[in-house]
């Protein structure tokens, strides 16, 4: 059962959009080589990703509970 994005309620649209964005970002980080992951720039990128994911967790909870 797949629902079209346009048919979702606003909370579900937010949840789907940001989850997809986080998954794509995570895949991009996973594709880095071990050598790349050791650079300061890449460590900063990983830290930024983790921080964003942690901050978005609360938004996802609100979306799942339809409390927006």
C-alpha positions in Angstrom: 0.0 0.0 0.0 1.7 3.2 -1.2 0.1 6.5 -0.9 0.9 9.4 -3.1 2.8 12.2 -1.4 0.1 14.7 -2.3 -2.6 12.7 -0.5 -0.7 12.6 2.8 -1.6 14.9 5.7 0.8 17.8 6.4 2.5 16.0 9.3 3.1 12.9 7.2 4.5 15.1 4.4 7.0 16.7 6.8 8.0 13.3 8.2 8.5 11.7 4.8 10.4 14.7 3.4 12.9 15.1 6.2 13.3 11.3 6.7 14.2 11.0 3.0 16.6 13.9 3.2 18.3 12.5 6.3 18.6 9.1 4.6 20.2 10.6 1.5 22.6 12.6 3.6 23.5 9.6 5.6 24.2 7.6 2.5 26.4 10.3 1.2 28.4 10.2 4.4 28.6 6.4 4.3 30.1 6.5 0.8 33.2 8.4 2.1 36.4 6.4 2.4 38.0 5.8 5.8 40.8 8.2 4.8 38.2 11.0 4.0 36.4 10.4 7.2 39.5 11.3 9.2 39.8 14.9 7.8 38.6 17.8 9.9 36.1 18.8 7.2 34.5 15.4 7.1 34.4 15.0 10.9 32.6 18.3 11.0 30.1 17.1 8.4 29.4 13.9 10.4 29.0 15.9 13.6 26.6 18.3 11.8 24.6 15.3 10.5 24.3 13.7 13.9 23.2 17.0 15.5 20.6 17.6 12.9 19.2 14.1 13.2 19.1 14.5 17.0 17.2 17.8 16.7 14.8 16.5 14.1 13.8 13.5 16.4 11.5 15.8 18.4 9.8 17.1 15.2 9.3 13.5 14.0 7.6 12.7 17.3 5.2 15.6 16.9 4.5 14.6 13.3 3.8 10.9 14.3 1.4 12.1 17.0 -0.2 14.7 14.7 0.6 17.5 17.2 1.7 20.2 14.8 
